[in-house]
Amino acid sequence: MKVLIIEDEVSAKKYLIQLLNKIDPNIEIVKTIDSVKSAVKYLKKENNFELIFMDIQLGDGICFEIFEQTFVDIPIIFTTAYDQYAIEAFKVNSVYYLLKPIKEEDLENALLKFKKTRTHINHQHDQLNMFLKQMQGAAKNKHTTTFLISDKNALLPIKTKDFSFFFIESNIVRGVTFSNKSYALDKTISELEEELDSELFYRVNRQLLVNRNGVDRVYNHFYGKVKIDVTPEFDGPIIISKAKVKTFKNWLVSH
């Protein structure tokens, strides 16, 4: 654990370091600072520590002046010979308030409280990260379920599941419904592939996306390819390359 000490009394600083090393030899004192001015300058550019021990009365002022001049979000254990600052101390990131002369038992309790607080915060961070990942996954898996199709002076909401297939005609993407109505869409075939549910739609070639419920028959074709029929009927043969046959068949039967 990395610790910053802000203390202007040399003897108090040495005693605190001695106690810390006795209680937990793994504690690393990153730096010691003895004034408000030096603390502000250091805290503005450094945060490579996990805990601060801060004396309240420093040589050039009260430690609370530090918080007026820079942002500090590191947990703090305050040390002082006076108890009148306790309320003000707990308005900032105070974990514990130690009265001087510091007792070893009190210091142990302060460190224990810090560790429990840190564990709780880490757990909250883990929960937040998990939640964010779930939200990202949900967003990633959220598929377009309805298209608003321009039809003369109106917009028609049509469910994506009602489309049998989408194809490119004269550089325009069109969707054909199971009721054999054709609509132009202001999207590319690649955009549709990204937006649509991959369990329901499959891109059989560069020109076509088909709905599994629209696949009527599958035929073996030349050189390991397959040919499919869809309903309604598509104007032209639908050929799936040999490279895509396996994934197409797996898609067709696995969902």
C-alpha positions as CSV (number, residue, x, y, z in Angstrom):
1,M,0.0,0.0,0.0
2,K,1.4,3.4,-1.0
3,V,1.1,6.3,1.5
4,L,1.6,10.0,1.4
5,I,2.4,11.8,4.7
6,I,1.7,15.5,5.2
7,E,3.2,16.4,8.6
8,D,5.4,19.3,9.6
9,E,6.6,18.0,13.0
10,V,9.8,15.9,12.4
11,S,9.4,13.8,15.5
12,A,5.7,13.1,14.8
13,K,6.6,12.1,11.2
14,K,9.3,9.7,12.3
15,Y,7.0,8.2,15.0
16,L,4.2,7.7,12.5
17,I,6.5,6.0,9.9
18,Q,7.9,3.8,12.7
19,L,4.4,2.7,13.7
20,L,3.3,2.1,10.1
21,N,6.3,-0.1,9.4
22,K,5.7,-2.1,12.6
23,I,2.0,-2.6,11.8
24,D,2.4,-3.4,8.1
25,P,5.9,-3.7,6.6
26,N,4.4,-3.7,3.1
27,I,3.3,0.0,3.5
28,E,5.4,2.2,1.2
29,I,5.9,5.8,2.1
30,V,5.8,7.5,-1.3
31,K,6.6,11.0,0.0
32,T,6.5,13.2,3.0
33,I,5.4,16.9,2.8
34,D,5.5,19.6,5.5
35,S,3.5,22.5,4.3
36,V,0.2,23.5,2.7
37,K,2.0,25.1,-0.2
38,S,4.1,22.0,-1.0
39,A,1.1,19.8,-0.6
40,V,-1.0,21.7,-3.1
41,K,1.8,21.7,-5.6
42,Y,2.4,18.0,-5.3
43,L,-1.3,16.9,-5.2
44,K,-2.0,18.9,-8.4
45,K,0.3,16.7,-10.4
46,E,0.6,13.4,-8.5
47,N,-1.8,10.7,-7.3
48,N,0.4,7.6,-7.2
49,F,-0.7,6.7,-3.6
50,E,-3.7,5.1,-2.0
51,L,-3.9,6.8,1.4
52,I,-2.9,10.2,2.9
53,F,-1.9,10.8,6.5
54,M,-2.5,14.5,7.0
55,D,-1.7,16.6,10.0
56,I,-4.3,19.4,10.4
57,Q,-2.1,22.2,11.7
58,L,0.9,22.7,9.4
59,G,3.6,25.3,9.5
60,D,2.0,27.7,6.9
61,G,-1.7,27.1,7.7
62,I,-4.5,24.7,8.3
63,C,-4.6,21.6,6.0
64,F,-8.2,22.4,4.9
65,E,-6.7,25.2,2.8
66,I,-5.4,22.4,0.6
67,F,-8.9,21.4,-0.5
68,E,-9.7,25.0,-1.4
69,Q,-6.8,25.1,-3.9
70,T,-6.8,21.6,-5.4
71,F,-9.1,18.6,-5.8
72,V,-8.3,15.6,-3.6
73,D,-10.2,12.3,-3.9
74,I,-7.7,10.1,-2.1
75,P,-8.9,8.7,1.4
76,I,-7.4,10.6,4.3
77,I,-6.5,9.8,7.9
78,F,-6.2,13.0,9.8
79,T,-3.7,13.4,12.7
80,T,-3.9,16.3,15.2
81,A,-3.4,17.1,18.8
82,Y,-6.8,18.8,18.9
83,D,-10.3,17.5,18.4
84,Q,-12.1,20.7,17.4
85,Y,-11.5,19.9,13.7
86,A,-13.2,16.6,13.6
87,I,-16.5,17.8,12.1
88,E,-14.6,19.7,9.3
89,A,-12.4,16.7,8.7
90,F,-15.3,14.5,7.9
91,K,-16.6,16.9,5.3
92,V,-13.8,15.8,3.1
93,N,-12.4,12.3,2.3
94,S,-11.8,11.4,6.0
95,V,-11.5,7.7,6.9
96,Y,-10.3,8.3,10.5
97,Y,-9.4,11.1,12.9
98,L,-6.3,10.2,15.0
99,L,-5.5,12.3,18.1
100,K,-1.8,12.8,19.0
101,P,0.0,11.2,20.5
102,I,-1.0,8.4,18.2
103,K,-1.6,5.0,19.8
104,E,-0.7,1.9,17.9
105,E,-4.1,0.4,18.5
106,D,-5.8,3.5,17.1
107,L,-3.6,3.4,14.1
108,E,-4.4,-0.2,13.5
109,N,-8.1,0.5,13.7
110,A,-7.7,3.4,11.2
111,L,-5.9,1.2,8.7
112,L,-8.4,-1.6,9.1
113,K,-11.2,0.9,8.5
114,F,-9.5,2.2,5.4
115,K,-9.0,-1.4,4.0
116,K,-12.7,-2.2,4.6
117,T,-13.7,1.1,2.9
118,R,-11.4,0.4,0.0
119,T,-12.8,-3.2,-0.4
120,H,-16.3,-1.8,-0.4
121,I,-15.4,0.9,-3.0
122,N,-13.6,-1.7,-5.2
123,H,-16.7,-3.9,-5.0
124,Q,-18.8,-1.0,-6.1
125,H,-16.4,-0.3,-9.0
126,D,-16.6,-4.0,-10.0
127,Q,-20.4,-3.9,-9.9
128,L,-20.4,-0.7,-11.9
129,N,-18.0,-2.2,-14.5
130,M,-20.2,-5.3,-14.7
131,F,-23.3,-3.2,-15.2
132,L,-21.6,-1.1,-17.9
133,K,-20.5,-4.3,-19.7
134,Q,-24.0,-5.6,-19.5
135,M,-25.4,-2.3,-20.9
136,Q,-22.8,-2.4,-23.7
137,G,-23.8,-6.0,-24.5
138,A,-27.4,-5.1,-24.4
139,A,-26.8,-2.2,-26.8
140,K,-24.7,-4.4,-29.0
141,N,-27.4,-7.0,-29.2
142,K,-30.2,-4.6,-29.7
143,H,-31.5,-5.1,-33.2
144,T,-33.7,-3.0,-35.4
145,T,-37.2,-4.5,-35.2
146,T,-39.2,-2.0,-37.2
147,F,-38.5,0.1,-40.3
148,L,-40.3,3.4,-41.1
149,I,-40.9,3.1,-44.9
150,S,-41.7,6.2,-47.0
151,D,-44.9,5.6,-49.0
152,K,-46.1,8.6,-50.9
153,N,-46.9,11.2,-48.2
154,A,-46.8,8.8,-45.3
155,L,-44.5,6.7,-43.2
156,L,-45.3,3.0,-42.8
157,P,-44.0,1.1,-39.8
158,I,-43.2,-2.4,-41.0
159,K,-41.7,-5.1,-38.7
160,T,-38.4,-6.4,-39.9
161,K,-39.6,-10.0,-39.3
162,D,-42.3,-9.3,-42.0
163,F,-39.6,-9.0,-44.7
164,S,-38.7,-12.2,-46.5
165,F,-35.5,-10.8,-48.1
166,F,-33.6,-7.7,-49.0
167,F,-31.7,-7.2,-52.2
168,I,-29.9,-4.6,-54.3
169,E,-31.5,-3.3,-57.5
170,S,-29.9,-0.5,-59.5
171,N,-27.8,0.5,-56.4
172,I,-31.0,0.8,-54.3
173,V,-31.7,-1.6,-51.4
174,R,-35.2,-3.0,-51.5
175,G,-37.1,-5.2,-49.0
176,V,-39.7,-7.7,-50.0
177,T,-42.4,-8.7,-47.5
178,F,-44.0,-12.0,-47.2
179,S,-47.1,-10.4,-48.7
180,N,-44.9,-9.7,-51.8
181,K,-44.8,-6.0,-51.4
182,S,-41.5,-4.3,-52.3
183,Y,-40.1,-1.2,-50.5
184,A,-37.0,0.9,-51.1
185,L,-34.8,1.5,-48.0
186,D,-32.4,4.3,-47.4
187,K,-29.7,1.9,-46.2
188,T,-26.9,-0.1,-47.6
189,I,-27.0,-3.9,-47.5
190,S,-24.0,-3.9,-45.1
191,E,-25.9,-1.5,-42.8
192,L,-28.9,-3.9,-42.8
193,E,-26.6,-6.8,-42.0
194,E,-25.4,-5.0,-38.9
195,E,-28.8,-3.8,-37.7
196,L,-30.8,-7.0,-38.3
197,D,-31.0,-10.0,-36.0
198,S,-28.4,-12.5,-37.3
199,E,-30.5,-15.3,-35.9
200,L,-33.3,-14.3,-38.3
201,F,-31.4,-12.9,-41.3
202,Y,-28.4,-14.2,-43.2
203,R,-26.4,-12.5,-46.0
204,V,-26.2,-15.3,-48.6
205,N,-24.2,-13.2,-51.0
206,R,-23.2,-9.6,-51.7
207,Q,-26.6,-8.8,-53.1
208,L,-29.0,-10.6,-50.7
209,L,-30.1,-10.9,-47.1
210,V,-32.7,-13.6,-46.5
211,N,-35.1,-14.3,-43.6
212,R,-34.9,-17.9,-42.4
213,N,-38.6,-18.1,-42.5
214,G,-38.5,-17.2,-46.2
215,V,-36.2,-20.0,-47.2
216,D,-38.3,-22.5,-49.0
217,R,-35.9,-25.0,-50.5
218,V,-32.2,-25.7,-50.6
219,Y,-30.6,-27.5,-53.6
220,N,-27.1,-28.9,-54.2
221,H,-25.5,-26.9,-57.0
222,F,-22.3,-27.2,-59.0
223,Y,-18.8,-27.2,-57.4
224,G,-20.0,-27.5,-53.8
225,K,-22.4,-24.5,-54.0
226,V,-26.0,-24.5,-53.1
227,K,-29.0,-22.9,-54.6
228,I,-32.1,-21.7,-52.6
229,D,-35.6,-20.8,-53.3
230,V,-37.4,-18.1,-51.2
231,T,-41.0,-17.1,-50.7
232,P,-42.1,-14.9,-52.3
233,E,-40.1,-15.9,-55.4
234,F,-37.0,-13.9,-56.2
235,D,-36.4,-12.8,-59.8
236,G,-33.3,-14.8,-60.4
237,P,-31.2,-17.7,-59.0
238,I,-29.9,-17.4,-55.5
239,I,-26.5,-19.1,-55.3
240,I,-24.5,-19.5,-52.1
241,S,-20.7,-20.0,-52.6
242,K,-19.0,-23.1,-51.4
243,A,-17.1,-21.1,-48.8
244,K,-20.4,-20.0,-47.2
245,V,-22.4,-23.3,-47.5
246,K,-21.4,-24.7,-44.1
247,T,-22.1,-21.5,-42.1
248,F,-25.4,-21.1,-44.0
249,K,-26.6,-24.6,-43.2
250,N,-25.6,-24.3,-39.6
251,W,-27.4,-21.0,-39.4
252,L,-30.5,-22.5,-41.0
253,V,-30.8,-25.4,-38.6
254,S,-29.3,-24.1,-35.3
255,H,-31.8,-21.4,-34.4
